[in-house]
């Protein structure tokens, strides 16, 4: 559709937030420094065979020692926000609030103070996948509901120590990934294989843990600290392959509900899972001979507790796929999340590729997804908490494909605001710098800054995309060419 595709000039609403992001395990290193406990990614990455090249996050970008460098490069780009995450086992080495590691608290105090001194507002994620190993070993981590209490108390420690200065919190980063790739057999830590069973149990506990952390803030901290707490969900856009086929429209909607709705529906709609998940998983479970559904149920009180437990909608979005109805739905003997929802999903080989197999550049997808969220979840404030592009040219500072990606995706966000009335408050580029890309190790790079992982100093160097992004931020979008645009100069 040429009209939808045409570039839109214009600026973002006043006060629009421009940010960039990282996460603790991906950048910090210092994996055994100053009393930190091990977490499931320390274990997973240090077990040969799990990560490309057997790379680890033991040192990563060494941000544990080089956080001042991180603050400096953010400042250089003139970004007024920075999204990072806290390492649970750096603060609570065994995961419980019985033992607080003061060195961990000091580290984050320094970082937060350093950011604020330079006028940068912290956006802090409590959990970006690095579960304290002891909680996994003691009771199975997210598979056990004891985690709800422990996560709540961890959140409390963070609010108590940092909430005087941190006013923007995210509880969980991408619970879908934690449940499905961590506990369903997706090749992420802790590497538990319980597809279609464990993943649903983990998700159930993740949702309740999130709600717990939100309520603790709401009950005990909001009045004095006056901040906001939300969750960040990830989703591709699921485009119906053939929009004139009712079956493809339904398939795409079903996929969206199984993906984003799994978490979004309980929190933003009615405290419970999407109806289509309930129906299909109940049915499959029965056919497979289970006595009760593999999808757990919430009590009435739990539903009430969960509904509305997010002050805004955090969204991580990268790519799009086509969805269609498979020719037939054969219920598998072994439980499987993908079998449960019966949708064929694939990426068009014509779409521009990136350094990651799963990531194709399909800018119009973000606009459709934003509109879907607006309609489905009652027009919430949406914070885009991640969006970004990978390359495999690990030492190239010229990254025109990343610039194209940012330009076109950001422009689609502008269209969502201007033309569809979606209430988007923030855009966050993933990532501030190259870092440990989970199972891909250091082979896929998302950074706007290059990091040299062969150099003990881990120098950060601007790529072209960082200048581009700084220019977009300086102009608050894409002003019409008649206005004099501001161009950012490279840092010297
Ligand atoms: C984000 O997840 C993460 O929050 C961030 O930490 C990460 O660095 C960034 O994405 C880039 O990946 O290996 O083919 O099975 C986005 C969701 C999770 C999508 C991992 C791709 C791997 C798919 N991503 N997933 S595959």
Boltz pocket constraint, residues with backbone or C-beta under 6 A from the ligand:
constraints:
  - pocket:
      binder: B
      contacts: [[A, 23], [A, 26], [A, 173], [A, 174], [A, 177], [A, 186], [A, 234], [A, 316], [A, 318], [A, 357], [A, 358], [A, 386], [A, 430], [A, 436], [A, 437], [A, 438], [A, 439], [A, 446]]
      max_distance: 6.0
